[in-house]
Amino acid sequence: MLLNGPSTSAADTDSATGRRAPAVAMLRLLGGFQVSQALYVVARAGVADQLADGPRPVAEVAAAAGVRPDLLRRLVRTLAAEQVFAFDAAQDTVGLGPLGHTLCTDAADSLRDVALMWMDTHYGPFAGLWSTLHDGVPAAEREFGKPLFDWLAEEQDRLDGFTAAMGNLLALRQDALDSLDLRKVHHLVDIGGADGTALAELARRHEWLWGTVFDLPHVVTAAAPVLREAGVSDRIGTWGGDFFESVPPGADAYLACFILHDWNDEQCATLLDRVHEAAGTGARLFLVETVLDEGAAPEVATLLDLTMMGMLEGRERSRADWQSLLTGSGFRLDRVVQTGGPMCVLEATAV
């Protein structure tokens, strides 16, 4: 492929603006699927973990990871351009770049499990996005022959990988969790709370807080060891069930953290109706979600909206969309709290 052939005089960068030429910028976008595959490979090989203590010779890292040094060298050189690695060709060493630590297993903002999960869940389905755009069937449903969550539940390894990846994404929600005003909350139910990571963190911070991790029975079993390790199992329990049928009753506050965006408007209305029935008048509802065109990183919402198009029937929503959903199920939207991250906190009251 010629970027600077006879038919164009475009250079790699525009001398007047310092920006990349449009064809070069577009080529980088078109190659995005290759970059994401490369990230999966280095995540699976544990390359970033090998570099946590500093740069090392490429051959040494390759031996530890069990891969070919000549090919790893080419891979890290490519990802160095994306700020994942710092590659020193003269010394033949590789270290972590500004983004590299996010592929380390133990980093606070690690996304390694997301990189691993997306190989199984996202890459294949997105080849079918063209059909989705015509008939509205999520590409994942076409790929797997059933809705994503049904497919995940068929094998424990899939479910474990998904749960781990959702734990990684807690870093994206952290600013929102930090912004939750729980001063008047005694009992909090975390709807779709998975392995209890979020509620365990909240209970550690707020010693007066009691709570319930609520999720599907085969999912919520993972919460008990997390709660014990956090030292909050005396105050935080678990409850298995389907939130489209019912949710634990009688709490004074309910939390749905990054849950409703998975579902279409009709499904969200059903879920919110079940919460309203369980909560009663005056109960508080906290939604941690993106709000289109709002928040500290609005580009995350648009990327997630594309993800929803390919994987599920849900979508990201605007403030007006959230207002309409909540009002329709008997909640008053009290305020939208902007946080330091991409997520917002929507505070509502059952009326």
C-alpha positions, 0 to 999 in steps of 0.5 A: 500500500502506497501512502505517498505514491504518485497520486498523492503528495501527502507526507506523514505529517502536515508541515503547517499543523504538525498533524498526521496526514489523513491517510496515515491517521486513517491507516492507524485506525484501520489497523486497530484490530491488529493492535488489539490482537497484539495487546491480547498476545502480550497480555496472555504471555504476561510480558508486562508482568515480566517488566514490572521491576524495570526494562530487560533484554528482549531475549530474556523476556521472550524466554520467560514468556515462552515465545520467540524473541525475534517475533516478540521484538517486532511486537513490542516495537509496534506497541511502543508506538502506542505507548505500551512499551519503551523499546531500546533498539540499540540495547535490545531492551524493552520496558513499560511505556506510559500505558504498559502497567495497565497490562500488569496483573496486579496494577490498581488500574489493570485491564489485563483480564479485559484484554484476555476476555475480549479475545473470547467474547468480542473479536469474533462477533464484531466481524458481523457488525455489518449485519447488525446495522441492518437487522438490529440483531447483536453481532454476538447473538449471531456469532454464538447462536444465543444472547451473550449472557446465556452463552457465558453461563454455559461454561465456568471458565467463560463466566470466570473470565467475564467476572475478572474483566468486570473487576478490572473495569472497577478502575473506570468506576472508582471515581463514581464509587468515591462520589457516592453519598452514603451518609444516610444509607444503612442497608445497600443492595448492589444489583448485579454485584457479581463477586462483591468487589464494589460493595466490599470496598464501600463497606470497608470505607463506611463502617456503618454500612450493611448490604447485600450483593445480588446477582444470578445464583451461579454468579453471586457464589463468587462473592463470599470469599471476596467479602471474607477477605475484605473483612466485611462478611459480617455486614455484607451478605449475598442473594441469588436471583433474577433482577427481572423477576425480583430484587431483595426487598426492604433496603433503604438504598439500591445500587446498579453499577454499570448494569442498565447500559447492557439492556434495552429500554423495555428491559431497563423499565422492567428492572427499575419496576422491580426495584421500585416494588422492592424499595418502597417510597423514599428509597434511594437509587444510585446508578453508576453509568456513562451519560452521553456528552457528559463526564470527564472522558465522554469518548468512553461513552461513545466507545461503549455505545459501539460495544453495546451495539455489537454485543448486547441490546443495550446502549449508552444514554443521555441525561434526557434518556435516563430521566425518561427511564427513571420517571417511567418507573416511578423514580425522581431523578434528583441529580447527576454527579460528574466525577473525575472519571468517565462514569457519572452517578445518577441519584434518584428517589422512589416516589 
